[in-house]
Amino acid sequence: MSLAFLIGRLIVGAYYLYNGINHFLRLSQLAAYAKSKGVSAPEIAVAGSGLLLLLAGITLLLGYDPKVGVAALVLFFVPVTILMHNFWAVPAEQKMIEAVQFSKNLALLGSTLMFLKIPRPWPLSLDRKKK
């Protein structure tokens, strides 16, 4: 079971790490999209959300203080899901894609919260907590 958890943790952590890096590699494009959604200071918002994703990815990959990573993801998902994927307020041709992104983010948020119930230290992690 520890191997399955480790593999899952690596996949999830790498997903968030990749997306955090992507926020910086595509900063201008993502900021333009955020601006189109009415986000104030879109470059700062995209960079800030990228940092949250990087922090989460690193903590989950390493298993080091994962509560910090979970908090970062909650801070990321709640505003992004509501502001950026507001399927109820977009033209009909955009509703389906925004609804899919909205529900995907809710599912990722739910799975993120489940990390809080996994006893620490996690198997094969760098967590500070002692058994």
C-alpha positions, 0 to 999 in steps of 0.5 A: 500500500505504501508504494501505491500511495507514493506513486499517487503522491508523486503523480499529484505533486508533479501535476501541481508542480508542472502547473505552477511552472506553467503559470510562469512560462505562460504568464502573459497568456494566463494574465490575459485570460484572467484579465478577460475574467475581470481579475484585478492585477492579473499578472500578480494574480497569475504569479501568486497562484503559480507560487501556490501551485509550486508550494503545493507540488513541492510539499506533496512530492516530498511529503514535507509538511503537507498541511501547508500544501493543502492550505496553498491549494485551498487558497488557489482553488476557491477563488480560481474556481469561482472567478475563472470558471463561472459557467453560470455567467458566460455565453452559451458556447462557453458554458460546457467548458467552464462547467467541466473546469469548475467541476474538475476543480471541485473534485481536485479540491475535495481530493486535496482535503482528503490529504489532511486525514492521512496519518503523518509522517507519510511513507517515504517522506521528508516530514518533520513529524516523528512517529 
